[in-house]
Amino acid sequence: MNTQAKIISYIKQRGEVTGAEIASYLGITRQALYRHLPTLLRLKAITKIGKPPKVFYSINKELATINQEIELGEIKKRKIGEQFFLITPSGERKLGVEAFIYWCDKNRLPHKKTAVEYIKTLEKYEQYKKNGLISGLQKMKNTFANVYLDEVFYLDFYSIERFGKTKLGQLLLYAKQSQNLDLMK
């Protein structure tokens, strides 16, 4: 493994590190280290936080996200892109692969393996859909003694096991909590 790869590996393991910590880990002088850091910064593999004397280096999260998206594969990316949605605690809406990676990271789950499990779960629920709709009539008949409806349809499930609320479920909850009338419509 070359020096730059070792630097990236060490930063991935530790999160944010100083130049002194990297030099100590590699067993090289700071001068030798500072021949490699500008290249990694220029390639956007790492980011620099702070100003001397307090400078920290970390992995460029945007680049890491792009690399992880590429690893997922086109079919998984398309399905996740269409279905996965979440709203962060700060109210930011995230959609598709970006949301999925955020959710995996938050729950400390491996992206590729979890993507496969998510796709399998989606496929399991697809069997209940006909022409894009889910019939709710049987559930109502099982719940109530008298049902005076010919048909009842759902657009999607509110939530699915392990992965929580669906895209529609997230939007519905957020619309109700925020009293956002446009979103409710």
C-alpha positions as CSV (number, residue, x, y, z in Angstrom):
1,M,0.0,0.0,0.0
2,N,1.5,3.4,-1.0
3,T,1.8,6.3,1.4
4,Q,-1.3,8.1,0.2
5,A,-3.5,5.0,0.5
6,K,-2.2,4.5,4.0
7,I,-3.1,8.1,4.9
8,I,-6.6,7.7,3.5
9,S,-7.0,4.3,5.4
10,Y,-5.8,5.9,8.7
11,I,-8.2,8.9,8.3
12,K,-11.1,6.5,7.6
13,Q,-10.3,4.6,10.7
14,R,-10.0,7.6,13.0
15,G,-12.3,10.2,11.5
16,E,-10.6,13.6,12.1
17,V,-6.9,13.6,12.6
18,T,-4.0,16.1,12.8
19,G,-1.0,16.0,10.6
20,A,1.1,15.1,13.6
21,E,-1.1,12.0,14.3
22,I,-0.8,10.9,10.6
23,A,3.0,11.4,10.6
24,S,3.4,9.5,13.9
25,Y,1.3,6.6,12.6
26,L,3.2,6.4,9.4
27,G,6.6,6.9,11.1
28,I,7.6,9.7,8.8
29,T,8.5,13.4,9.3
30,R,5.9,16.1,9.0
31,Q,7.8,17.5,6.0
32,A,7.5,14.1,4.2
33,L,3.8,14.0,5.1
34,Y,3.2,17.5,3.7
35,R,4.4,16.3,0.3
36,H,1.4,14.0,0.2
37,L,-1.4,16.0,1.8
38,P,-1.6,18.7,-0.9
39,T,-2.1,16.0,-3.6
40,L,-4.9,14.3,-1.6
41,L,-6.6,17.7,-1.0
42,R,-6.3,18.6,-4.7
43,L,-7.9,15.2,-5.6
44,K,-10.6,15.9,-3.0
45,A,-10.0,12.6,-1.3
46,I,-9.7,14.4,2.0
47,T,-10.8,17.7,3.4
48,K,-8.9,20.2,5.7
49,I,-10.7,21.7,8.6
50,G,-9.4,24.6,10.6
51,K,-6.4,26.9,10.4
52,P,-2.9,26.5,11.8
53,P,-2.0,25.6,14.5
54,K,-5.3,23.6,14.8
55,V,-5.8,21.8,11.5
56,F,-7.6,18.5,11.1
57,Y,-8.0,16.2,8.1
58,S,-11.0,14.0,7.3
59,I,-12.3,11.9,4.4
60,N,-14.3,14.0,1.9
61,K,-17.8,12.8,2.6
62,E,-19.1,13.9,-0.8
63,L,-16.6,11.8,-2.6
64,A,-17.2,8.9,-0.3
65,T,-20.9,9.1,-1.0
66,I,-20.3,9.2,-4.7
67,N,-18.1,6.1,-4.5
68,Q,-20.6,4.2,-2.4
69,E,-23.4,5.1,-4.9
70,I,-21.3,3.6,-7.7
71,E,-20.8,0.4,-5.7
72,L,-24.6,-0.1,-5.2
73,G,-25.2,-1.0,-8.9
74,E,-27.6,0.5,-11.4
75,I,-30.7,-1.5,-10.6
76,K,-30.4,-1.0,-6.9
77,K,-29.7,2.7,-7.3
78,R,-32.8,3.1,-9.5
79,K,-35.1,1.3,-7.1
80,I,-33.7,3.0,-4.0
81,G,-33.7,6.3,-5.9
82,E,-37.5,5.9,-6.6
83,Q,-38.5,4.6,-3.1
84,F,-36.2,5.8,-0.3
85,F,-37.0,9.1,1.4
86,L,-36.4,10.5,4.8
87,I,-36.5,13.8,6.7
88,T,-33.6,14.5,9.0
89,P,-34.1,15.7,12.6
90,S,-33.2,19.2,11.3
91,G,-36.1,19.0,8.7
92,E,-33.9,18.4,5.6
93,R,-35.5,16.2,3.0
94,K,-33.2,13.6,1.5
95,L,-34.2,11.4,-1.4
96,G,-32.9,8.3,-3.1
97,V,-29.4,6.9,-2.7
98,E,-28.3,10.0,-0.7
99,A,-31.1,9.3,1.9
100,F,-30.3,5.6,1.9
101,I,-26.6,6.1,2.6
102,Y,-27.5,8.7,5.3
103,W,-29.9,6.2,6.9
104,C,-27.3,3.3,6.7
105,D,-24.6,5.5,8.2
106,K,-26.9,6.7,11.0
107,N,-27.7,3.1,11.8
108,R,-24.1,1.8,11.2
109,L,-25.2,-0.6,8.5
110,P,-23.2,-1.7,5.5
111,H,-24.5,0.0,2.3
112,K,-24.3,-2.9,-0.2
113,K,-25.7,-5.6,2.0
114,T,-28.5,-3.4,3.4
115,A,-29.4,-2.3,-0.2
116,V,-29.9,-5.9,-1.2
117,E,-32.1,-6.5,1.9
118,Y,-34.1,-3.3,1.1
119,I,-34.7,-4.4,-2.5
120,K,-35.8,-7.8,-1.3
121,T,-38.2,-6.2,1.2
122,L,-39.6,-4.0,-1.5
123,E,-40.2,-7.0,-3.8
124,K,-42.0,-8.8,-1.0
125,Y,-44.5,-5.9,-0.7
126,E,-44.9,-5.5,-4.5
127,Q,-46.9,-8.7,-4.5
128,Y,-49.8,-6.9,-2.7
129,K,-49.9,-4.2,-5.4
130,K,-52.0,-4.5,-8.5
131,N,-51.8,-1.7,-11.1
132,G,-49.8,0.4,-8.5
133,L,-52.5,0.1,-5.8
134,I,-53.0,-2.0,-2.7
135,S,-56.5,-3.2,-2.0
136,G,-57.6,-2.5,1.6
137,L,-61.0,-4.1,1.4
138,Q,-60.0,-7.5,2.9
139,K,-58.4,-5.8,5.9
140,M,-61.5,-3.8,6.5
141,K,-63.7,-6.8,6.3
142,N,-61.5,-8.6,8.8
143,T,-61.6,-5.6,11.1
144,F,-65.3,-4.5,11.0
145,A,-68.5,-6.6,11.1
146,N,-70.2,-4.5,8.4
147,V,-68.4,-2.9,5.5
148,Y,-70.4,-0.8,3.1
149,L,-67.7,-0.2,0.5
150,D,-67.1,-1.9,-2.8
151,E,-63.4,-1.1,-2.9
152,V,-60.7,0.7,-0.9
153,F,-57.2,1.3,-2.2
154,Y,-53.9,2.4,-0.7
155,L,-51.2,4.0,-2.8
156,D,-48.5,2.5,-0.6
157,F,-47.8,1.0,2.8
158,Y,-47.2,3.5,5.7
159,S,-44.1,1.6,6.8
160,I,-42.2,-1.6,6.2
161,E,-40.4,-3.8,8.7
162,R,-36.8,-2.9,9.5
163,F,-36.7,0.2,7.2
164,G,-39.5,2.2,8.8
165,K,-41.8,4.6,7.0
166,T,-42.1,4.5,3.2
167,K,-41.7,7.6,1.1
168,L,-45.5,8.2,1.4
169,G,-45.4,7.5,5.1
170,Q,-42.6,10.0,5.7
171,L,-44.3,12.7,3.7
172,L,-47.6,12.1,5.5
173,L,-46.1,12.3,8.9
174,Y,-44.0,15.4,8.1
175,A,-47.0,17.1,6.5
176,K,-49.2,16.4,9.6
177,Q,-46.5,17.4,12.1
178,S,-45.6,20.6,10.3
179,Q,-49.2,21.4,9.3
180,N,-47.9,22.0,5.7
181,L,-51.1,22.2,3.7
182,D,-49.4,22.0,0.3
183,L,-47.6,18.9,1.3
184,M,-50.8,17.4,2.7
185,K,-52.5,17.9,-0.7
